Amino acid sequence: MGLQCGIIGITNVGKSTLFNCMSNTKVETTTFAFSSSKSNIGIINVPDSRLYELEKFQPTEKVVPATVEIVDIPGLTKGANQGEGVGNKFLADIRNTDALIHVLRCFDDINLPHVDGSVNPVRDIETIDLELQVKDLESVDKKISRLEKMVKIGDKDAKQGVDFLNGLKDHLEQMRNVRDYKISEYDKKYLEDMFLLTAKPIIYVCNVDDKSAIAGNKYVENVKEALKNQETEILVIAGKLEAEIADLEDLNDRKVFLEDAGLVEPGVNKLIRSAYSLLNLLSFFTVGPKEIKAWTIKKGMTAPQASGTIHSDLERGFIRAEVMKYTDFISLGSEQKVKEAGKFHVEGKNYIVDDGDILHIRFNV
């Protein structure tokens, strides 16, 4: 799908540690501030227990999970919008992402000094927000200037665009994010070419110490209070603990480790699923003796569009989609029984694919 979720935050909050837990690409982690000069891209597998439930009813040679790209963007600092360090480059990397995971330091560690002298995740949110807001203001000002030239030659639509963007500019100047501004469907077109940083959907991750992995701590409570009026998700993850779990190759060892920590599954699994949802993605399945695979599509895609993720020929020559619901297949136990129950559907070009649909595409090229 080519969609990316970016991990952001100030330096020394545990972004790279979480990236290593999630991704098949590993990067160096250090206790030095601003030790990285480039963003790192990795591919993450989306945990989905449904794949292994399907395998119980259809033996297969391999199980292939859905994937999504994730970008570890080095720590930002005050003045990044003015090019402090290589701040402008990192801001450009954020612009290219589709959604954000903002990692917050919610732990104390005397061996890992905070760049601002004390641990305060709410202040850190404000620091990052300000850098992104200032950059967005620059983009909005430039767009207003372009549209004002069109207004002078009588473009009425440009006049509406200027009015809308001036309202958005005032919102940003009050140190608020674009994602919190009410935007009509009509006015969205004025933003399409700007890729505003604070318009991107966001998840906040409170990186805590091991003992706070279950219940959180005072820092987490401060974050929840500060964000209580925002439509966002706040996850609590013990990054150091997650890294130790990720280093264990044996699944039984991982299970024992998790039980000892009071966890049902690694916290990063929930984070990955949340990031997948934040990107407005869902999975459909293809099921057979050679492969059971989860395919990634955007919510709202039609059957032909979904089939194009398998191969462009399937979309080009699409005839119909044979559809079974995951729950029907699991509860009834086979394709034949699904058919006998009258729950096997043949759908045309206008069918909107649901999460968990099992598809077989008929096509002719």
DODOGU-83435 format. One line per 8 residues: their letters; for each residue x, y, z of N, C-alpha, C. Coordinates in pm, whole numbers. Example, Ala and Ser with C-alpha at 12.3 -4.5 7.8 and 13.67 -1.06 7.14 Angstrom:
as) 1319/-569/780/1230/-450/780/1320/-330/780 ~ 1285/-225/708/1367/-106/714/1290/3/787
//
This chain:
mglqcgii) 81/-121/0/0/0/0/84/127/0 ~ 211/115/42/298/232/42/267/332/151 ~ 196/291/258/163/383/366/264/369/478 ~ 297/483/540/399/483/645/345/543/773 ~ 388/485/885/358/540/1017/491/583/1078 ~ 501/708/1118/626/762/1170/629/763/1322 ~ 744/725/1379/764/733/1524/839/862/1555 ~ 776/951/1634/836/1081/1664/849/1099/1815
gitnvgks) 921/1203/1853/940/1239/1993/1070/1314/2009 ~ 1094/1364/2130/1223/1427/2154/1328/1317/2170 ~ 1453/1355/2188/1559/1256/2200/1553/1183/2334 ~ 1606/1060/2336/1616/979/2458/1481/946/2524 ~ 1380/913/2440/1251/872/2497/1222/724/2471 ~ 1306/658/2387/1288/516/2360/1226/485/2225 ~ 1231/580/2132/1173/557/1999/1241/441/1927 ~ 1374/441/1926/1448/337/1853/1432/201/1920
tlfncmsn) 1417/200/2052/1394/73/2123/1262/12/2077 ~ 1157/94/2070/1027/44/2024/1031/4/1877 ~ 1103/82/1797/1119/48/1655/1182/-90/1640 ~ 1284/-118/1719/1352/-248/1712/1259/-362/1755 ~ 1170/-335/1851/1074/-438/1895/971/-469/1787 ~ 940/-368/1705/833/-382/1606/883/-428/1470 ~ 1003/-385/1433/1047/-397/1295/1145/-511/1272 ~ 1153/-554/1145/1254/-653/1107/1389/-587/1081
tkvetttf) 1394/-455/1085/1518/-379/1071/1560/-331/1210 ~ 1683/-356/1249/1730/-316/1381/1824/-197/1370 ~ 1809/-102/1463/1895/16/1463/1963/26/1598 ~ 2073/100/1601/2149/116/1725/2075/206/1822 ~ 2077/171/1949/2022/257/2053/2136/300/2145 ~ 2134/428/2184/2240/481/2272/2179/569/2379 ~ 2261/611/2474/2217/704/2578/2258/847/2546 ~ 2310/869/2426/2356/1002/2387/2245/1075/2310
afsssksn) 2226/1201/2343/2126/1281/2272/2173/1310/2130 ~ 2076/1311/2036/2101/1347/1896/2213/1262/1835 ~ 2212/1132/1866/2317/1043/1817/2289/990/1678 ~ 2167/1012/1628/2131/962/1495/2111/1078/1399 ~ 2158/1060/1276/2149/1167/1176/2057/1132/1061 ~ 1987/1017/1070/1896/979/961/1780/897/1017 ~ 1670/903/941/1554/822/978/1574/680/928 ~ 1514/584/997/1524/443/959/1386/389/923
igiinvpd) 1380/313/815/1254/256/768/1256/105/788 ~ 1149/51/841/1138/-93/860/1001/-143/819 ~ 991/-272/797/864/-337/767/821/-415/890 ~ 698/-394/934/649/-467/1051/536/-560/1011 ~ 534/-679/1073/424/-773/1055/311/-736/1149 ~ 190/-735/1098/73/-700/1179/22/-826/1249 ~ 31/-834/1383/-14/-954/1454/-164/-978/1429 ~ -198/-1098/1388/-338/-1129/1358/-362/-1278/1385
srlyelek) -422/-1308/1500/-444/-1447/1539/-538/-1520/1445 ~ -616/-1446/1367/-710/-1509/1275/-639/-1596/1172 ~ -519/-1558/1134/-443/-1636/1036/-421/-1779/1085 ~ -391/-1792/1212/-359/-1924/1267/-486/-2004/1298 ~ -596/-1934/1319/-725/-2003/1330/-763/-2060/1194 ~ -738/-1985/1087/-768/-2034/952/-687/-2159/920 ~ -562/-2160/968/-474/-2273/940/-527/-2403/1003 ~ -604/-2392/1110/-659/-2511/1174/-757/-2583/1081
fqptekvv) -822/-2507/993/-923/-2565/903/-870/-2585/762 ~ -760/-2515/729/-698/-2531/597/-547/-2545/615 ~ -496/-2669/625/-351/-2687/634/-282/-2618/517 ~ -169/-2555/545/-103/-2476/441/49/-2480/458 ~ 120/-2448/351/267/-2451/357/323/-2331/432 ~ 255/-2217/424/305/-2100/496/193/-2002/527 ~ 214/-1927/634/120/-1823/678/191/-1689/665 ~ 128/-1595/594/192/-1466/566/106/-1353/622
patveivd) 155/-1282/724/77/-1172/783/79/-1046/695 ~ -13/-956/723/-11/-824/659/110/-747/710 ~ 155/-650/634/270/-568/674/239/-420/656 ~ 315/-338/726/305/-194/709/444/-135/733 ~ 472/-23/669/602/44/687/600/135/809 ~ 711/135/880/724/224/995/857/298/985 ~ 858/425/1023/977/509/1011/1016/561/1148 ~ 1139/532/1188/1194/582/1314/1263/715/1285
ipgltkga) 1200/825/1328/1252/958/1299/1330/1008/1421 ~ 1460/1039/1404/1542/1080/1519/1480/1195/1597 ~ 1520/1207/1723/1460/1304/1814/1465/1447/1767 ~ 1350/1514/1776/1343/1655/1746/1379/1735/1870 ~ 1405/1863/1849/1440/1949/1961/1384/2088/1934 ~ 1388/2175/2034/1344/2313/2014/1427/2376/1903 ~ 1360/2443/1811/1430/2507/1700/1444/2420/1578 ~ 1385/2299/1580/1394/2211/1463/1333/2277/1341
nqgegvgn) 1226/2358/1362/1161/2424/1249/1250/2529/1184 ~ 1355/2571/1256/1450/2668/1201/1577/2601/1153 ~ 1574/2466/1153/1688/2391/1101/1791/2355/1205 ~ 1755/2365/1334/1849/2325/1438/1893/2180/1415 ~ 2023/2155/1423/2076/2022/1390/2041/1992/1246 ~ 1974/1881/1224/1921/1851/1091/1768/1846/1101 ~ 1714/1939/1183/1571/1942/1212/1484/1950/1089 ~ 1523/2034/992/1440/2048/872/1426/1917/797
kfladirn) 1534/1838/794/1529/1709/725/1431/1616/796 ~ 1436/1615/929/1347/1527/1004/1202/1570/987 ~ 1177/1702/984/1041/1750/962/991/1709/824 ~ 1079/1707/727/1041/1661/593/1007/1513/595 ~ 1081/1434/675/1051/1292/688/913/1271/750 ~ 877/1355/848/744/1347/910/637/1380/806 ~ 663/1479/722/567/1519/619/532/1404/526 ~ 627/1314/503/606/1203/410/531/1086/472
tdalihvl) 505/1091/603/432/981/668/281/1007/661 ~ 204/902/689/58/911/683/-6/920/821 ~ 66/878/924/17/883/1062/138/882/1154 ~ 115/919/1280/226/937/1373/206/859/1503 ~ 317/807/1554/323/748/1688/416/838/1769 ~ 361/911/1866/442/1004/1946/481/934/2076 ~ 610/903/2089/661/833/2208/699/936/2314 ~ 651/912/2436/674/1004/2547/753/934/2657
rcfddinl) 852/1002/2709/928/945/2820/849/959/2949 ~ 812/845/3007/736/843/3133/808/756/3235 ~ 938/767/3240/1019/691/3336/1136/776/3382 ~ 1186/746/3501/1304/812/3555/1425/721/3538 ~ 1539/779/3504/1663/703/3491/1779/801/3502 ~ 1851/794/3614/1961/888/3635/2074/868/3534 ~ 2080/749/3473/2185/723/3375/2147/770/3235 ~ 2023/819/3221/1975/866/3092/1917/1005/3110
phvdgsvn) 2003/1108/3110/1954/1244/3137/1854/1292/3033 ~ 1753/1365/3080/1655/1424/2989/1716/1549/2926 ~ 1691/1568/2797/1753/1679/2726/1712/1815/2784 ~ 1594/1822/2850/1549/1947/2911/1567/1949/3062 ~ 1640/1851/3115/1676/1854/3256/1585/1781/3351 ~ 1461/1753/3310/1368/1681/3398/1267/1607/3313 ~ 1208/1501/3369/1107/1423/3298/973/1493/3310 ~ 916/1530/3196/785/1597/3193/722/1572/3056
pvrdieti) 650/1462/3041/596/1426/2909/497/1527/2852 ~ 424/1598/2938/329/1699/2887/406/1813/2822 ~ 514/1854/2886/601/1958/2826/659/1908/2694 ~ 696/1780/2688/753/1724/2566/651/1725/2452 ~ 524/1697/2484/418/1706/2381/412/1847/2327 ~ 415/1946/2417/407/2087/2377/527/2126/2292 ~ 645/2073/2326/766/2104/2249/753/2055/2105 ~ 713/1930/2088/700/1875/1953/587/1943/1879
dlelqvkd) 473/1962/1945/359/2028/1880/398/2166/1827 ~ 472/2242/1907/511/2376/1865/597/2373/1740 ~ 693/2282/1735/779/2272/1617/698/2240/1492 ~ 602/2149/1505/520/2111/1390/422/2222/1353 ~ 368/2290/1454/274/2400/1428/341/2515/1353 ~ 462/2549/1394/535/2657/1327/560/2624/1180 ~ 595/2499/1154/618/2457/1015/488/2461/936 ~ 377/2420/999/247/2426/932/206/2569/903
lesvdkki) 236/2659/996/205/2800/973/277/2854/848 ~ 401/2813/832/476/2854/713/405/2805/586 ~ 361/2681/587/294/2623/470/163/2694/442 ~ 86/2723/548/-43/2791/531/-22/2932/478 ~ 77/3004/530/106/3141/483/140/3141/334 ~ 219/3044/292/257/3037/150/136/3010/62 ~ 47/2923/110/-73/2890/33/-166/3011/25 ~ -179/3084/134/-262/3205/134/-209/3305/32
srlekmvk) -76/3323/29/-15/3417/-67/-45/3377/-211 ~ -40/3247/-240/-69/3200/-376/-215/3225/-413 ~ -304/3195/-318/-447/3212/-346/-486/3359/-358 ~ -420/3445/-281/-451/3589/-288/-422/3645/-426 ~ -322/3592/-492/-292/3636/-630/-404/3596/-724 ~ -466/3480/-698/-576/3434/-782/-704/3513/-753 ~ -719/3558/-627/-835/3640/-591/-833/3771/-670 ~ -715/3826/-691/-701/3954/-763/-747/3946/-907
igdkdakq) -750/3825/-963/-797/3810/-1102/-939/3755/-1106 ~ -1008/3763/-988/-1150/3731/-985/-1187/3588/-956 ~ -1096/3506/-902/-1126/3366/-872/-1202/3358/-740 ~ -1334/3327/-749/-1418/3323/-630/-1384/3205/-538 ~ -1346/3093/-598/-1309/2977/-516/-1183/3007/-436 ~ -1091/3080/-497/-968/3117/-426/-1001/3207/-307 ~ -1103/3292/-322/-1145/3380/-211/-1194/3296/-93 ~ -1271/3190/-122/-1317/3103/-14/-1199/3031/51
gvdflngl) -1102/2992/-32/-984/2927/19/-905/3017/113 ~ -892/3143/78/-821/3239/163/-893/3254/297 ~ -1027/3266/292/-1104/3281/415/-1086/3158/506 ~ -1094/3040/446/-1077/2918/525/-937/2910/585 ~ -835/2937/504/-697/2925/552/-663/3030/655 ~ -724/3148/647/-700/3249/751/-757/3203/885 ~ -870/3133/880/-925/3076/1003/-834/2969/1060 ~ -780/2886/971/-688/2781/1015/-558/2842/1069
kdhleqmr) -513/2950/1006/-392/3019/1052/-411/3071/1195 ~ -527/3130/1221/-556/3179/1356/-555/3065/1456 ~ -609/2950/1416/-611/2830/1501/-468/2786/1535 ~ -381/2782/1436/-242/2742/1457/-167/2842/1544 ~ -196/2969/1525/-129/3073/1604/-168/3066/1752 ~ -279/2999/1781/-318/2976/1921/-257/2846/1975 ~ -155/2795/1903/-82/2674/1940/-175/2552/1949 ~ -258/2539/1845/-346/2423/1832/-311/2348/1704
nvrdykis) -349/2222/1700/-314/2138/1586/-425/2135/1480 ~ -385/2116/1357/-481/2113/1247/-583/2000/1266 ~ -541/1888/1322/-632/1774/1339/-749/1808/1432 ~ -735/1914/1513/-840/1954/1606/-928/2066/1550 ~ -906/2104/1425/-983/2212/1361/-1095/2152/1278 ~ -1215/2205/1292/-1329/2152/1218/-1318/2194/1072 ~ -1310/2094/983/-1289/2119/840/-1399/2050/760 ~ -1469/2125/675/-1576/2068/594/-1516/1985/481
eydkkyle) -1596/1897/425/-1551/1816/312/-1508/1906/197 ~ -1581/2015/177/-1548/2106/66/-1412/2172/88 ~ -1384/2214/213/-1260/2287/239/-1136/2199/243 ~ -1154/2066/253/-1039/1977/258/-950/1990/135 ~ -1009/2031/23/-932/2040/-101/-821/2145/-92 ~ -839/2244/-5/-736/2348/8/-613/2298/83 ~ -625/2182/147/-513/2127/226/-439/2015/154 ~ -499/1963/46/-449/1839/-14/-302/1845/-55
dmflltak) -254/1959/-100/-117/1967/-151/-16/2012/-46 ~ -61/2030/80/29/2083/183/84/1976/276 ~ 16/1864/292/61/1755/380/100/1809/518 ~ 8/1881/579/36/1948/706/72/1848/815 ~ 172/1885/894/227/1794/994/130/1765/1108 ~ 60/1869/1155/-30/1849/1270/-169/1804/1226 ~ -187/1778/1097/-314/1723/1050/-315/1571/1058 ~ -197/1513/1072/-187/1367/1067/-247/1303/1192
piiyvcnv) -319/1191/1176/-371/1120/1293/-255/1072/1380 ~ -280/1061/1510/-169/1035/1602/-210/941/1717 ~ -115/858/1759/-125/776/1880/-13/822/1973 ~ -43/827/2103/61/860/2201/100/732/2276 ~ 231/710/2289/282/594/2361/360/643/2482 ~ 312/606/2600/383/639/2724/483/526/2751 ~ 610/556/2736/716/458/2759/751/460/2907 ~ 716/353/2978/729/350/3123/835/249/3168
ddksaiag) 866/251/3296/958/151/3354/882/19/3370 ~ 956/-89/3394/897/-223/3399/781/-234/3497 ~ 797/-178/3617/696/-196/3721/567/-119/3691 ~ 573/-27/3593/454/52/3557/385/0/3432 ~ 428/-117/3383/376/-169/3256/227/-199/3260 ~ 176/-235/3378/34/-271/3389/-52/-149/3424 ~ -16/-80/3530/-102/26/3584/-60/167/3546 ~ 58/182/3483/105/316/3452/166/383/3574
nkyvenvk) 180/516/3568/239/591/3679/192/736/3674 ~ 252/821/3756/206/960/3765/227/1033/3632 ~ 331/999/3559/355/1064/3430/245/1029/3331 ~ 204/903/3331/95/859/3242/-34/933/3276 ~ -63/947/3405/-185/1017/3447/-181/1163/3401 ~ -64/1225/3406/-51/1365/3360/-79/1375/3210 ~ -30/1277/3134/-53/1276/2990/-202/1260/2960 ~ -266/1166/3029/-409/1143/3007/-490/1267/3038
ealknqet) -454/1337/3143/-525/1459/3180/-505/1567/3074 ~ -382/1581/3025/-352/1684/2926/-423/1658/2792 ~ -446/1531/2760/-503/1495/2630/-650/1454/2639 ~ -715/1479/2752/-849/1426/2775/-953/1479/2677 ~ -928/1594/2618/-1025/1652/2524/-990/1624/2377 ~ -888/1544/2355/-848/1512/2218/-895/1373/2178 ~ -930/1359/2051/-966/1228/1999/-838/1155/1959 ~ -784/1079/2053/-659/1008/2027/-654/884/2115
eilviagk) -556/800/2091/-536/679/2171/-406/693/2248 ~ -409/654/2376/-291/659/2461/-258/517/2506 ~ -140/469/2469/-97/334/2506/17/342/2607 ~ 21/245/2698/128/237/2798/214/115/2766 ~ 342/137/2739/433/29/2701/565/46/2776 ~ 615/-64/2830/746/-63/2895/850/-103/2790 ~ 914/-4/2731/1004/-27/2618/1118/-123/2648 ~ 1181/-105/2765/1295/-191/2801/1249/-336/2816
leaeiadl) 1132/-355/2879/1075/-489/2896/1041/-551/2761 ~ 982/-470/2673/945/-517/2539/1069/-562/2461 ~ 1179/-489/2479/1303/-524/2409/1356/-659/2456 ~ 1344/-686/2586/1389/-814/2640/1302/-928/2587 ~ 1171/-904/2575/1081/-1005/2520/1115/-1032/2374 ~ 1138/-924/2298/1166/-936/2155/1295/-1012/2128 ~ 1389/-1008/2225/1517/-1078/2207/1505/-1230/2226 ~ 1394/-1276/2284/1374/-1419/2306/1321/-1485/2179
edlndrkv) 1393/-1581/2128/1352/-1647/2004/1248/-1755/2028 ~ 1256/-1823/2142/1164/-1932/2173/1028/-1877/2218 ~ 920/-1919/2153/787/-1867/2183/743/-1904/2324 ~ 783/-2021/2372/747/-2061/2508/816/-1974/2612 ~ 943/-1939/2583/1016/-1849/2673/947/-1713/2678 ~ 900/-1667/2561/829/-1538/2557/702/-1544/2641 ~ 630/-1657/2629/505/-1672/2703/529/-1668/2853 ~ 634/-1737/2899/668/-1737/3041/706/-1597/3087
fledaglv) 786/-1528/3005/830/-1393/3037/709/-1300/3051 ~ 616/-1311/2957/496/-1227/2959/413/-1255/3084 ~ 395/-1382/3116/317/-1418/3234/380/-1363/3361 ~ 514/-1370/3368/584/-1317/3485/565/-1166/3499 ~ 551/-1099/3384/532/-954/3384/386/-915/3399 ~ 296/-1016/3398/153/-987/3410/88/-943/3282 ~ 151/-975/3168/100/-933/3038/42/-1053/2962 ~ -58/-1027/2881/-118/-1131/2797/-41/-1144/2667
epgvnkli) 5/-1032/2613/82/-1029/2489/176/-909/2494 ~ 279/-906/2408/367/-789/2406/287/-662/2376 ~ 320/-555/2447/250/-428/2426/265/-376/2285 ~ 379/-407/2221/400/-357/2085/302/-420/1986 ~ 247/-539/2018/146/-598/1931/23/-509/1922 ~ -19/-459/2038/-134/-369/2040/-99/-239/1967 ~ 24/-192/1985/67/-70/1918/63/-87/1766 ~ 111/-201/1717/112/-226/1573/-31/-229/1520
rsayslln) -120/-299/1591/-259/-305/1546/-324/-167/1548 ~ -291/-87/1650/-345/49/1658/-293/136/1544 ~ -165/119/1511/-107/194/1399/-174/154/1268 ~ -201/27/1251/-268/-25/1132/-406/38/1118 ~ -478/45/1229/-611/106/1229/-601/256/1205 ~ -500/320/1264/-481/465/1249/-458/502/1103 ~ -394/414/1028/-370/436/885/-494/405/801 ~ -604/371/869/-731/342/801/-720/218/714
llsfftvg) -652/117/767/-628/-7/692/-710/-122/750 ~ -731/-223/666/-790/-349/711/-729/-462/630 ~ -759/-585/671/-702/-702/604/-812/-792/549 ~ -789/-843/429/-869/-955/381/-775/-1073/362 ~ -831/-1193/349/-750/-1314/345/-769/-1390/214 ~ -661/-1454/170/-669/-1559/70/-623/-1687/139 ~ -697/-1796/115/-675/-1920/189/-658/-2036/93 ~ -547/-2109/108/-523/-2225/22/-415/-2314/79
pkeikawt) -392/-2429/17/-293/-2525/68/-148/-2476/58 ~ -121/-2384/-33/16/-2332/-47/40/-2212/44 ~ -67/-2133/70/-46/-2010/146/-177/-1959/204 ~ -172/-1915/328/-278/-1834/387/-217/-1696/410 ~ -278/-1596/350/-214/-1464/352/-314/-1354/384 ~ -268/-1258/464/-345/-1137/491/-297/-1027/397 ~ -391/-963/331/-360/-856/235/-410/-723/292 ~ -328/-620/276/-360/-489/331/-431/-401/229
ikkgmtap) -545/-344/269/-615/-248/183/-666/-132/268 ~ -702/-23/202/-765/90/269/-912/58/291 ~ -965/102/403/-1108/84/428/-1188/152/316 ~ -1294/84/271/-1377/140/166/-1342/95/27 ~ -1237/14/13/-1198/-34/-120/-1299/-136/-174 ~ -1319/-131/-306/-1406/-228/-372/-1329/-358/-399 ~ -1405/-462/-436/-1343/-592/-465/-1237/-583/-575 ~ -1263/-512/-688/-1158/-500/-789/-1033/-430/-737
qasgtihs) -1051/-323/-658/-935/-252/-602/-857/-342/-508 ~ -928/-418/-426/-863/-511/-334/-787/-618/-410 ~ -847/-670/-517/-781/-774/-595/-653/-721/-660 ~ -648/-590/-686/-528/-529/-743/-409/-533/-651 ~ -433/-548/-519/-321/-560/-426/-254/-697/-438 ~ -328/-795/-490/-270/-927/-514/-190/-925/-644 ~ -252/-874/-750/-184/-858/-879/-267/-765/-966 ~ -201/-678/-1039/-272/-581/-1123/-361/-649/-1227
dlergfir) -322/-769/-1272/-405/-841/-1370/-542/-876/-1314 ~ -548/-904/-1184/-675/-941/-1122/-772/-823/-1122 ~ -719/-703/-1100/-805/-585/-1104/-846/-553/-1247 ~ -750/-564/-1338/-779/-530/-1478/-881/-625/-1541 ~ -872/-754/-1507/-963/-852/-1567/-1070/-903/-1472 ~ -1098/-825/-1366/-1193/-868/-1262/-1329/-905/-1320 ~ -1378/-1023/-1281/-1512/-1067/-1319/-1603/-1067/-1196 ~ -1559/-1137/-1091/-1638/-1142/-968/-1548/-1187/-852
aevmkytd) -1599/-1167/-731/-1529/-1212/-610/-1618/-1312/-538 ~ -1560/-1427/-505/-1630/-1524/-422/-1589/-1496/-277 ~ -1689/-1470/-192/-1663/-1415/-59/-1718/-1505/51 ~ -1634/-1533/149/-1677/-1595/274/-1635/-1504/389 ~ -1721/-1492/488/-1686/-1417/608/-1599/-1505/699 ~ -1500/-1445/760/-1409/-1520/848/-1487/-1596/955 ~ -1581/-1529/1021/-1656/-1592/1130/-1737/-1712/1080 ~ -1791/-1701/959/-1867/-1813/903/-1776/-1932/875
fislgseq) -1660/-1904/817/-1566/-2011/783/-1518/-2084/908 ~ -1486/-2007/1013/-1436/-2066/1137/-1546/-2144/1209 ~ -1666/-2088/1214/-1774/-2154/1288/-1826/-2278/1217 ~ -1824/-2277/1081/-1877/-2390/1004/-1769/-2491/966 ~ -1645/-2445/950/-1533/-2538/936/-1482/-2568/797 ~ -1553/-2527/691/-1504/-2552/556/-1582/-2469/456 ~ -1524/-2455/336/-1593/-2381/231/-1724/-2450/192 ~ -1721/-2586/186/-1841/-2660/148/-1955/-2636/247
kvkeagkf) -1923/-2635/375/-2026/-2614/476/-2078/-2470/474 ~ -1991/-2377/438/-2034/-2238/422/-2135/-2228/308 ~ -2105/-2299/198/-2197/-2301/85/-2331/-2364/123 ~ -2323/-2476/194/-2445/-2546/233/-2533/-2460/326 ~ -2469/-2373/402/-2543/-2286/493/-2594/-2160/424 ~ -2565/-2148/295/-2612/-2032/220/-2538/-1903/253 ~ -2414/-1916/303/-2337/-1798/343/-2218/-1771/251 ~ -2216/-1838/136/-2111/-1818/36/-2167/-1719/-67
hvegknyi) -2098/-1606/-84/-2153/-1499/-167/-2068/-1475/-291 ~ -2133/-1445/-401/-2066/-1402/-523/-2096/-1254/-540 ~ -1989/-1173/-543/-2005/-1028/-545/-1942/-967/-671 ~ -1997/-854/-713/-1950/-786/-832/-1857/-670/-802 ~ -1844/-580/-900/-1744/-473/-894/-1771/-369/-786 ~ -1894/-359/-739/-1928/-255/-641/-1918/-303/-496 ~ -1881/-429/-477/-1874/-483/-341/-1761/-416/-263 ~ -1794/-368/-142/-1694/-308/-52/-1641/-418/40
vddgdilh) -1511/-440/34/-1449/-548/110/-1447/-515/259 ~ -1488/-612/341/-1488/-597/487/-1361/-657/547 ~ -1326/-610/666/-1214/-669/739/-1242/-816/766 ~ -1147/-902/732/-1161/-1045/758/-1229/-1123/647 ~ -1270/-1057/538/-1328/-1130/426/-1227/-1229/369 ~ -1275/-1348/333/-1193/-1446/261/-1236/-1439/115 ~ -1143/-1402/27/-1177/-1376/-113/-1111/-1477/-206 ~ -1185/-1513/-310/-1129/-1583/-424/-1172/-1504/-547
irfnv) -1076/-1453/-622/-1106/-1364/-734/-1113/-1441/-865 ~ -1221/-1421/-938/-1234/-1474/-1072/-1203/-1360/-1169 ~ -1116/-1388/-1267/-1076/-1283/-1360/-1043/-1342/-1495 ~ -1035/-1254/-1592/-1001/-1296/-1727/-924/-1183/-1795 ~ -802/-1209/-1834/-720/-1108/-1900/-687/-1155/-2042
//
